[in-house]
Amino acid sequence: MAEKDDMIRMLNDDLTGEIEAILVYMEAHFLMEDKHCPTSLAMLEIAMDEMRHVQWLAEEIAEMDADPELTPRKLRFAGRDLEAALERAVGLETGAIAQYEAHIAAISDAGVRRMLAHIRDEEEDHHKQFVGLLAKVREAAADR
């Protein structure tokens, strides 16, 4: 099981992943022409969920007398391409789920494991939403 320094490193990895997702999802929301379409609203709502995850992770790290790492990873945006934005979102959620699973398995602290499992469960819901929206976008493109 992870020592405290390893646990802090893992939580900071999770934190920077959440920040990346927020920025990617907000960029997609900002660039969509119809801010009230289901995809745009999903991007905004899920970005807000990710903001809660940032809060929980940063607070946990701070409680361990460590500094939360708030510098985002190198970002890769999708621009105005709706299908590419959803593919990017699906990829981010898939990666986050796998990372949370690995961190849950490596951390012995029951409270931290519960928090990470809760976040992972929300990421699974986000993944399902994005997969469903991507399918609709592809279906609509095929109908044209």
C-alpha positions in Angstrom: 0.0 0.0 0.0 1.0 3.6 -0.6 3.0 5.6 1.9 1.9 9.1 2.6 4.2 10.7 0.0 3.0 8.2 -2.7 -0.6 8.9 -1.7 -0.1 12.7 -2.0 1.5 12.2 -5.4 -1.4 10.1 -6.6 -4.0 12.6 -5.3 -2.1 15.4 -7.0 -2.1 13.3 -10.3 -5.9 13.0 -9.9 -6.2 16.7 -9.1 -4.3 17.8 -12.3 -6.4 15.4 -14.3 -9.6 17.0 -13.0 -8.2 20.5 -13.8 -7.4 19.3 -17.4 -11.0 18.0 -17.8 -12.5 21.2 -16.5 -10.5 23.3 -19.0 -11.2 21.0 -21.9 -14.9 20.8 -21.2 -15.3 24.5 -20.6 -13.5 25.3 -23.9 -15.9 22.9 -25.7 -18.9 24.6 -24.1 -17.6 28.1 -24.9 -17.1 27.3 -28.6 -20.4 25.6 -29.2 -22.8 27.8 -31.2 -25.9 26.7 -29.3 -25.1 27.1 -25.5 -28.4 25.4 -24.7 -28.0 22.2 -26.8 -27.7 19.0 -24.7 -24.0 18.6 -25.5 -23.1 22.1 -24.5 -25.1 21.8 -21.3 -23.5 18.4 -20.5 -20.0 19.9 -21.0 -20.9 22.7 -18.6 -22.5 20.5 -16.0 -19.8 17.9 -16.0 -17.1 20.6 -15.8 -18.9 21.8 -12.6 -18.8 18.2 -11.2 -15.1 18.1 -11.9 -14.7 21.4 -10.0 -16.2 19.6 -6.9 -13.7 16.8 -7.4 -10.9 19.4 -7.5 -12.2 20.8 -4.2 -12.4 17.4 -2.5 -8.9 16.3 -3.7 -7.2 19.7 -2.9 -8.8 19.7 0.6 -7.6 16.1 1.2 -4.1 17.0 0.1 -4.0 20.1 2.3 -5.2 18.1 5.3 -2.1 15.9 4.8 0.0 19.1 5.2 0.9 19.0 1.5 0.4 21.5 -1.3 -2.3 20.8 -3.9 -0.8 20.8 -7.5 -3.0 23.2 -9.4 -0.9 23.4 -12.6 -2.7 21.8 -15.4 -1.2 19.2 -17.7 -0.3 20.1 -21.2 -3.7 20.6 -22.7 -5.1 19.2 -26.0 -8.3 20.9 -27.0 -10.7 19.8 -29.7 -11.7 23.3 -31.0 -15.1 23.7 -32.6 -15.4 20.1 -33.9 -18.2 18.6 -31.8 -17.4 15.0 -32.5 -13.7 15.5 -31.7 -14.7 17.3 -28.4 -16.9 14.4 -27.4 -14.2 11.9 -28.4 -11.7 13.8 -26.3 -14.2 13.8 -23.4 -14.7 10.1 -23.6 -10.9 9.6 -23.6 -10.5 11.8 -20.6 -13.2 10.0 -18.6 -11.8 6.6 -19.6 -8.4 7.6 -18.4 -9.7 9.0 -15.2 -11.7 5.9 -14.4 -8.6 3.7 -14.9 -6.4 6.0 -12.8 -8.9 6.2 -10.0 -9.2 2.4 -10.0 -5.4 2.1 -9.7 -5.2 4.6 -6.9 -8.0 3.0 -5.0 -6.1 -0.3 -5.2 -2.8 1.3 -4.1 -4.1 3.4 -1.1 -4.8 1.9 2.3 -6.6 4.9 3.9 -10.3 3.9 4.0 -11.5 7.5 3.9 -9.4 8.4 0.9 -10.5 5.2 -0.9 -14.2 6.1 -0.3 -13.6 9.6 -1.7 -11.8 8.2 -4.8 -14.5 5.5 -5.3 -17.2 8.2 -5.2 -15.3 10.3 -7.8 -14.7 7.2 -9.9 -18.4 6.5 -9.9 -19.2 10.0 -11.0 -16.6 9.7 -13.8 -18.3 6.5 -14.9 -21.6 8.4 -15.2 -19.8 11.2 -17.2 -18.4 8.6 -19.5 -21.8 7.1 -20.2 -23.2 10.6 -20.9 -20.4 11.4 -23.3 -20.6 8.1 -25.1 -24.4 8.6 -25.5 -23.9 12.1 -26.8 -21.2 11.0 -29.2 -23.5 8.2 -30.6 -26.2 10.8 -31.2 -23.8 13.1 -33.0 -22.5 10.3 -35.2 -26.0 9.1 -35.9 -27.1 12.6 -36.9 -24.0 13.0 -39.2 -24.8 9.6 -40.8 -28.4 10.8 -41.5 -27.1 13.8 -43.5 
